Amino acid sequence: MNRTYILLLMLIPALLATSCEFFIEETASTPEARMEAFVSDVNAERWGSMWRHFHPDSEYYDATTFYTNNNAIRDIFEEHLLLTGLYVSTQTATCRSEITMVEFQFTLVEYEPDNFKIRYINKSEQVFRSEH
């Protein structure tokens, strides 16, 4: 077998194991799909892939800030992990922090045909109390 093919066969599993972020889908055909992917990335703390979820006109889109210590999305969500209770209605979504019980509301827009992106995030300071 050609030596190049052997090296490629050895390289592919290494890439898959170490660079899964490279293969994250950038398109989401529904607001539900976008929000499920976003919540999954936040809960897994994949901060470097957050730009993929945001509309270019969003204040959170600046790709250069997503790879620094000043990561806007990490600053918003890091203390509120894990996100739960995802609810999507048309192009609006809500979820809340499992620990701090702060609620987040998202507005999504269709960036391209069959590709929804997050345009706005609003954070509610309201604290939810459990009913006993």
C-alpha positions in Angstrom: 0.0 0.0 0.0 1.2 3.5 -0.8 2.9 5.2 2.2 0.8 8.3 1.7 -2.4 6.4 2.1 -1.2 4.7 5.3 -0.4 8.1 6.7 -3.8 9.4 5.7 -5.5 6.5 7.3 -3.6 7.2 10.6 -4.3 10.9 10.4 -8.1 10.7 9.9 -8.9 9.1 13.3 -6.5 11.6 15.1 -8.3 14.5 13.4 -11.7 13.2 14.3 -10.7 12.6 17.9 -9.0 16.0 18.5 -10.8 18.4 16.1 -14.5 17.6 16.3 -15.2 21.3 16.4 -14.1 21.6 12.8 -16.9 19.3 11.7 -19.7 21.1 13.5 -22.5 22.0 11.1 -22.8 25.7 10.5 -26.3 25.6 9.1 -29.6 24.9 10.9 -32.7 24.6 8.9 -35.0 25.4 11.8 -34.8 27.7 14.9 -35.2 24.5 17.0 -32.1 22.9 15.4 -30.1 26.1 15.8 -31.0 26.4 19.5 -30.4 22.7 20.3 -26.9 23.0 18.7 -26.3 26.3 20.6 -27.3 24.9 24.0 -25.3 21.8 23.4 -22.2 23.9 22.6 -22.7 26.2 25.6 -23.2 23.2 28.0 -20.1 21.6 26.6 -18.2 24.9 26.9 -17.2 24.9 23.2 -16.7 28.7 23.2 -14.5 28.7 20.1 -17.5 27.5 17.9 -20.0 30.0 19.1 -19.6 32.3 16.1 -21.3 29.7 14.0 -24.6 30.3 15.8 -24.8 34.0 15.4 -26.1 36.3 12.6 -23.3 38.5 11.2 -25.3 41.6 12.3 -25.5 40.4 15.9 -23.4 42.2 18.5 -21.9 38.8 19.4 -20.6 37.9 16.0 -17.1 39.4 15.9 -15.1 36.3 15.2 -11.9 37.8 16.6 -13.4 38.1 20.1 -14.5 34.5 20.2 -11.0 33.2 20.5 -9.8 35.5 23.3 -10.3 35.7 27.1 -12.9 38.4 26.4 -15.2 36.0 24.8 -18.6 37.7 25.0 -20.7 34.4 25.0 -18.5 32.8 27.6 -18.9 36.0 29.8 -22.7 35.8 29.5 -23.2 32.0 30.0 -20.2 30.6 31.9 -21.7 31.2 35.4 -25.1 30.0 34.3 -24.2 26.5 33.2 -26.1 24.2 32.6 -28.8 25.5 30.3 -32.1 23.7 30.5 -35.8 24.1 29.6 -35.3 25.0 26.0 -38.5 26.2 24.5 -38.8 27.4 20.9 -41.8 29.2 19.4 -41.5 30.4 15.8 -38.3 32.5 15.8 -38.1 33.1 19.6 -36.5 30.7 22.1 -36.1 30.7 25.8 -34.0 28.6 28.2 -32.8 29.0 31.7 -29.8 28.2 33.9 -30.2 25.1 35.9 -28.1 26.6 38.7 -28.9 30.4 38.8 -32.4 30.0 37.3 -31.8 33.1 35.2 -33.8 33.0 31.9 -32.5 33.8 28.5 -34.6 34.8 25.5 -33.2 34.5 22.0 -34.5 36.0 18.7 -33.5 34.1 15.6 -33.6 35.3 12.0 -33.3 33.4 8.7 -29.8 34.3 7.6 -30.0 32.3 4.3 -32.7 30.0 3.1 -32.9 27.2 5.6 -30.3 28.6 7.9 -31.4 30.3 11.1 -29.0 32.3 13.3 -29.3 34.0 16.6 -29.7 37.8 16.3 -30.4 38.9 19.9 -30.1 37.6 23.4 -31.9 39.1 26.4 -31.1 38.0 29.9 -33.8 38.1 32.6 -32.6 38.9 36.1 -35.8 37.3 37.4 -35.1 34.4 39.8 -37.4 31.5 39.5 -38.5 29.8 42.6 -39.5 26.2 42.8 -43.0 25.4 44.0 -43.2 22.9 46.8 
